Amino acid sequence: MNMEETLVSVKKTSSSAGRPKGKKHYVILFRWEDVKTFEKDTDGITVTAFAFAEGKKPIAVYGTSSTIKSWDTLTGSADAKGYLHHTAWESPGDTKEMAICRNTLVNEDLGSIVINCGTEDAKIAGTPCTPLVFSSDEGQDDKEACKNTIELASEIPSSPLGRIPLNLIPKTEDSDIDGYLGLTAAAAASLEEGV
């Protein structure tokens, strides 16, 4: 990193800071090759600009809320440590549309966005140079369940998971999903302006 690194104290934010947070029922997925603008603040975490190439949009894949998670893990040897990004979820059912989606994305360089219920910034996993790839995809159709369990992971360490303000997340191709996720006109305007 070329930025000057300054140590900053981290305070306890609340008495229940470790309480689990509910997630919106969709994981937003996109191909990094479709992204024309991706910039972070000097902190290396906060996304300040995010826009897709003309005619390109992210998609949203339904997941059981309690199974959606996005996290990072420390890896590497001395003086070469960094964070691998992960996003995982379970999608109920076994539709042809889900099979097509999985087949289309299985070998792509991906990014993901997970939105918590509330107004805090969403988590964005992957970067253009350290994308997510399918690391696990297991279908189940038996007496216990009918679902797909999917995990995406980066293969090259980078910084911890990014945070993206909700108004920078572009709309998907589905207006009903956009409404549920709170992807508003502000996000569409920032996309058009190339913010």
Backbone hydrogen bonds, N-H to C=O, Kabsch-Sander energy under -0.5 kcal/mol:
donor,donor_aa,acceptor,acceptor_aa,energy
6,T,4,E,-0.6
11,K,9,S,-0.5
17,A,14,S,-1.2
19,R,16,S,-1.8
24,K,115,I,-3.1
27,V,61,V,-2.4
28,I,26,Y,-0.5
28,I,113,I,-2.4
29,L,59,I,-2.6
30,F,111,G,-1.8
32,W,109,D,-2.1
34,D,31,R,-1.7
35,V,32,W,-1.4
36,K,51,A,-1.9
37,T,51,A,-2.2
39,E,49,A,-2.4
41,D,46,T,-3.0
44,G,41,D,-2.1
47,V,163,R,-3.0
48,T,39,E,-2.5
49,A,39,E,-1.4
51,A,37,T,-2.2
53,A,34,D,-3.1
56,K,53,A,-2.3
59,I,29,L,-2.7
61,V,27,V,-2.6
63,G,25,H,-3.0
64,T,90,E,-2.8
67,T,64,T,-2.5
68,I,64,T,-0.8
68,I,65,S,-1.1
69,K,88,A,-2.4
71,W,86,H,-1.8
73,T,84,L,-2.1
75,T,82,G,-2.8
80,A,77,S,-2.3
82,G,75,T,-2.4
83,Y,158,S,-3.0
84,L,73,T,-2.8
86,H,71,W,-2.4
87,T,152,L,-2.0
88,A,69,K,-2.6
89,W,150,I,-2.1
91,S,148,N,-2.7
93,G,146,C,-3.3
99,A,95,T,-1.8
100,I,96,K,-2.4
101,C,97,E,-2.3
102,R,98,M,-2.6
103,N,99,A,-2.4
104,T,100,I,-2.4
105,L,101,C,-2.1
106,V,102,R,-1.4
108,E,105,L,-2.0
110,L,108,E,-0.7
110,L,132,L,-3.0
111,G,30,F,-2.2
112,S,125,A,-1.8
113,I,28,I,-2.2
114,V,123,K,-2.3
115,I,26,Y,-0.5
116,N,114,V,-0.5
117,C,22,G,-2.6
122,A,164,I,-2.4
123,K,114,V,-2.3
124,I,162,G,-2.2
125,A,112,S,-2.6
127,T,130,T,-0.8
132,L,110,L,-3.2
133,V,153,A,-2.1
134,F,106,V,-0.6
135,S,151,E,-2.7
136,S,151,E,-1.8
138,E,149,T,-2.7
139,G,137,D,-0.5
140,Q,147,K,-2.8
142,D,145,A,-2.4
147,K,140,Q,-2.2
148,N,91,S,-2.3
149,T,138,E,-2.8
150,I,89,W,-2.6
150,I,148,N,-0.6
151,E,136,S,-2.9
152,L,87,T,-3.3
153,A,133,V,-2.5
154,S,85,H,-2.3
155,E,131,P,-0.6
158,S,83,Y,-2.1
162,G,124,I,-1.9
163,R,45,I,-2.1
164,I,122,A,-2.5
168,L,165,P,-2.0
169,I,166,L,-1.2
173,E,58,P,-0.5
175,S,173,E,-0.6
178,D,174,D,-2.3
179,G,175,S,-2.2
180,Y,176,D,-2.1
181,L,177,I,-2.7
182,G,178,D,-1.1
183,L,178,D,-2.5
184,T,182,G,-1.2
187,A,184,T,-0.6
188,A,184,T,-1.6
189,A,185,A,-3.0
190,S,186,A,-2.2
191,L,187,A,-1.8
192,E,188,A,-2.4
193,E,189,A,-2.4
194,G,190,S,-0.6
194,G,191,L,-0.7
195,V,190,S,-2.4
